[in-house]
Amino acid sequence: GENVEQHPSTLSVQEGDSAVIKCTYSDSASNYFPWYKQELGKRPQLIIDIRSNVGEKKDQRIAVTLNKTAKHFSLHITETQPEDSAVYFCAARFTGGGNKLTFGTGTQLKVEL
Amino acid sequence: DSGVTQTPKHLITATGQRVTLRCSPRSGDLSVYWYQQSLDQGLQFLIQYYNGEERAKGNILERFSAQQFPDLHSELNLSSLELGDSALYFCASSVDPEQGGNQPQHFGDGTRLSIL
């Protein structure tokens, strides 16, 4: 079935350190992988996405890598700042009609001073 | 501001009642998606409409229904409400899911539904 697993569920880092969140997906035909940041009580906000025809994408302090063979993708945040503290969700678009996203269970990132 | 508008922001009602949540997509977006977010279930896809037609369906209960109107706004109807329906309901929109690759989905601010 369509499944996305996300680890870790919580992550605590010191300000300035890097943070890495990993996701695996079940359908090898999946071709689109967005990452969302959600602050408490607010909407999920798209921060970066990657399509299956590339292996890596970077936007300032945020990067995403994709390993299609292993069916996993990761979010990398460098030089973390307190405002990076939030819940991060990975997602995958599975084939089979429509454009629905299946989300991971989320990672609570806390950046400590 | 994502450009996706959801109303109302908060809704408090009782078990057994019926409510309607409304979503206006971003200008130019043809697809609307509904998601439910509860504490123990994360973000769950409910249903997608594209240009007025149902495109994909997730684990949406039979008590729930949706539609997309000619002006592209969408409504999610929840009936015979139960305590477990308390959640944040998000609407998202995208341009055209079948056009030239995958299109990002942008979320509205959500409707917080509380069932008493």
HADDOCK unambig.tbl for C-alpha pairs under 7 A between the chains (distance, minus, plus):
assign (segid A and resid 32 and name CA) (segid B and resid 102 and name CA) 6.42 0.50 0.50
assign (segid A and resid 42 and name CA) (segid B and resid 109 and name CA) 6.25 0.50 0.50
assign (segid A and resid 43 and name CA) (segid B and resid 107 and name CA) 6.28 0.50 0.50
assign (segid A and resid 43 and name CA) (segid B and resid 108 and name CA) 6.31 0.50 0.50
assign (segid A and resid 43 and name CA) (segid B and resid 109 and name CA) 4.89 0.50 0.50
assign (segid A and resid 43 and name CA) (segid B and resid 110 and name CA) 6.60 0.50 0.50
assign (segid A and resid 44 and name CA) (segid B and resid 107 and name CA) 6.30 0.50 0.50
assign (segid A and resid 45 and name CA) (segid B and resid 107 and name CA) 6.91 0.50 0.50
assign (segid A and resid 46 and name CA) (segid B and resid 106 and name CA) 6.92 0.50 0.50
assign (segid A and resid 97 and name CA) (segid B and resid 56 and name CA) 6.39 0.50 0.50
assign (segid A and resid 98 and name CA) (segid B and resid 55 and name CA) 5.38 0.50 0.50
assign (segid A and resid 98 and name CA) (segid B and resid 56 and name CA) 5.18 0.50 0.50
assign (segid A and resid 98 and name CA) (segid B and resid 97 and name CA) 6.75 0.50 0.50
assign (segid A and resid 99 and name CA) (segid B and resid 97 and name CA) 5.63 0.50 0.50
assign (segid A and resid 100 and name CA) (segid B and resid 45 and name CA) 6.88 0.50 0.50
assign (segid A and resid 101 and name CA) (segid B and resid 45 and name CA) 6.92 0.50 0.50
assign (segid A and resid 102 and name CA) (segid B and resid 45 and name CA) 6.98 0.50 0.50
assign (segid A and resid 103 and name CA) (segid B and resid 43 and name CA) 6.23 0.50 0.50
assign (segid A and resid 105 and name CA) (segid B and resid 42 and name CA) 5.74 0.50 0.50
